Amino acid sequence: MKTKKKIHHGDAESTEKKRNGSGENRPRGRNAGATGNPTRIHGTAMTRRPAAFSHIAPDGSARMVDVSPKPEVKRTAVAFGTIRMAPATVRLLRQGLLKKGDALGCARTAGILAAKKTPELIPLCHPLLVTHLAVDFAVRRDRVDITASAACAGRTGIEMEALTAVAVAALTIYDMCKAVDKAMVIDGIRLVEKRKETPA
């Protein structure tokens, strides 16, 4: 089996610095390359062909895309996000001194549970048989970095599940820490990698 890689990310912080230093508001997201010109997505220059919104019917109404003609293949996705907080809050989190208890353990479980319920939260997402979910944390001086990976064997991508896991894990950390820090910021939630296997 060959693996097709859809998106790859570089250093998130250095990319952000370059973007801020340029004085430009570059387009981001699914339609960033709608003109067909090269665009930079998380540090990697990519060219995207013009494409219509697949979830919009000719009359402008929303619709669920029919993926039944597609083959079932292994698909994976990785998402990333950050929750920024005061260094004092990070110290409490590291030492397990938050009143609500183990913030990271609770956030990991919440992220996994939320990912499995993605079709109930995002109306036009297809239900997928998820075969793997993982939520990992890197605790820094003034933030917690969150990475979620997801896998399935299906007819459509699993990136929404990975993004949902990151978002809900970040919200759970916020809830666990809000008694001591009400200035926390959830930032930079994004897809950093998407792959699918194709027949040899």
C-alpha positions in Angstrom: 0.0 0.0 0.0 1.2 3.5 -0.8 0.5 6.4 1.6 -0.7 9.7 0.2 0.2 12.6 2.4 -2.2 15.6 2.1 -0.8 18.2 4.5 2.5 18.6 6.3 3.4 21.2 8.9 6.7 23.0 9.7 7.7 24.8 12.9 4.4 26.4 14.0 6.0 29.2 16.0 8.5 30.2 13.4 5.8 30.2 10.7 3.7 32.5 12.9 6.6 34.9 13.4 7.1 35.1 9.6 3.5 35.7 9.0 3.3 38.5 11.6 6.5 40.0 10.4 5.3 40.3 6.8 2.5 42.7 7.7 0.1 40.6 5.5 -3.0 38.7 6.4 -2.5 35.6 4.3 -5.5 33.4 3.6 -5.7 30.3 5.7 -7.8 27.2 5.8 -9.4 25.0 3.2 -9.9 27.8 0.6 -6.5 29.4 1.1 -5.5 28.3 -2.4 -8.8 28.9 -4.2 -7.1 30.9 -6.8 -4.8 28.1 -7.8 -1.7 30.0 -6.8 0.9 28.6 -4.4 0.0 29.2 -0.8 1.9 28.5 2.4 0.1 26.1 4.8 1.8 25.7 8.1 5.3 26.2 6.6 4.9 24.3 3.4 4.2 25.9 0.0 1.4 24.1 -1.8 -0.6 24.7 -4.9 -4.4 24.1 -4.8 -6.7 23.7 -7.7 -10.0 25.7 -7.6 -12.7 23.7 -6.1 -16.4 24.0 -5.3 -17.8 23.5 -1.8 -18.8 19.9 -1.8 -21.3 20.4 1.1 -23.3 23.0 -0.9 -26.0 21.9 -3.3 -26.7 23.7 -6.6 -29.6 25.6 -5.0 -27.3 26.8 -2.2 -28.6 24.4 0.5 -26.4 22.3 2.7 -26.1 18.6 2.0 -24.1 15.6 3.1 -21.7 14.4 0.5 -22.2 10.9 -0.9 -18.9 9.1 -0.3 -20.3 5.6 -1.2 -18.3 5.4 -4.5 -15.0 5.8 -2.7 -13.0 2.8 -1.5 -12.5 2.0 2.1 -8.8 2.8 2.9 -6.8 3.6 6.0 -6.9 7.3 6.8 -5.0 9.2 9.5 -5.0 12.8 10.6 -3.0 14.9 13.1 -4.2 18.2 14.7 -2.5 20.7 17.0 -3.5 23.5 19.3 -2.3 25.5 22.3 -3.8 26.9 25.5 -1.7 29.8 26.8 -1.8 30.5 30.6 0.2 32.2 33.3 3.4 30.5 34.3 2.0 30.2 37.9 -0.9 28.3 36.4 1.4 25.9 34.7 3.3 25.3 37.9 0.0 24.4 39.7 -0.9 22.0 36.8 2.6 20.4 36.9 2.4 19.9 40.6 -1.1 18.5 40.6 -2.4 21.3 42.9 -5.4 22.4 40.9 -8.6 22.1 42.9 -10.3 20.0 40.2 -7.5 17.5 40.1 -5.6 15.9 37.2 -6.2 18.4 34.4 -4.3 16.6 31.7 -5.7 13.2 32.4 -9.2 14.6 32.3 -8.5 16.6 29.1 -7.1 13.5 27.4 -10.2 11.5 28.1 -12.5 14.4 27.1 -10.7 14.8 23.8 -11.0 11.1 22.9 -14.7 11.0 23.9 -15.5 14.1 21.9 -13.7 12.8 18.8 -15.9 9.7 18.8 -19.0 12.0 18.9 -17.9 14.3 16.1 -20.8 13.5 13.8 -23.2 14.5 16.6 -21.5 17.9 16.9 -20.7 18.7 13.3 -23.9 18.2 11.3 -22.6 17.1 7.9 -19.7 14.9 9.2 -19.9 11.2 8.3 -19.9 8.7 11.1 -16.6 6.8 11.0 -15.4 3.6 12.6 -12.5 5.1 14.5 -9.7 2.6 15.0 -7.3 4.9 16.9 -7.3 8.1 18.9 -4.5 9.7 20.9 -4.3 13.0 22.7 -0.8 14.1 23.9 0.4 17.2 25.8 3.7 19.1 26.0 3.7 21.4 29.0 5.8 24.5 28.4 6.6 27.5 30.6 3.5 29.5 29.8 1.3 27.1 27.7 0.2 23.5 27.1 0.6 22.3 23.5 -2.0 19.7 22.5 -1.6 17.1 19.7 -4.3 14.7 18.6 -4.0 11.8 16.2 -6.8 9.8 14.7 -7.1 6.8 12.4 -9.8 4.9 10.7 -10.6 2.6 7.7 -13.2 4.5 5.8 -14.4 6.4 2.7 -13.7 9.9 4.0 -11.0 11.7 6.0 -10.8 11.7 9.8 -9.4 15.3 10.3 -12.6 16.6 11.9 -12.2 14.0 14.7 -8.6 15.0 15.3 -9.5 18.7 15.4 -12.5 18.0 17.7 -10.2 16.1 20.1 -7.8 19.1 20.3 -10.6 21.6 20.8 -12.4 19.8 23.6 -9.1 18.9 25.3 -8.2 22.6 25.3 -11.6 23.5 26.6 -11.3 20.9 29.4 -7.9 22.3 30.5 -9.5 25.8 30.5 -12.3 24.5 32.7 -9.9 22.7 35.1 -7.7 25.9 35.5 -10.2 28.7 35.2 -10.5 29.1 39.0 -6.9 30.4 39.1 -6.5 31.9 35.7 -9.3 33.7 33.7 -6.9 35.1 31.1 -6.1 31.8 29.4 -6.2 31.8 25.6 -6.9 28.8 23.3 -5.0 29.4 20.1 -3.9 28.0 16.8 -6.1 24.9 16.5 -5.3 23.5 13.1 -4.8 20.4 11.0 -1.2 19.6 10.5 -1.2 16.3 8.7 -3.7 14.2 6.7 -2.9 10.9 5.0 -4.6 8.1 3.2 -3.3 4.8 1.8 -3.9 4.0 -1.8 -3.7 0.6 -3.5 -0.2 -0.2 -4.9 
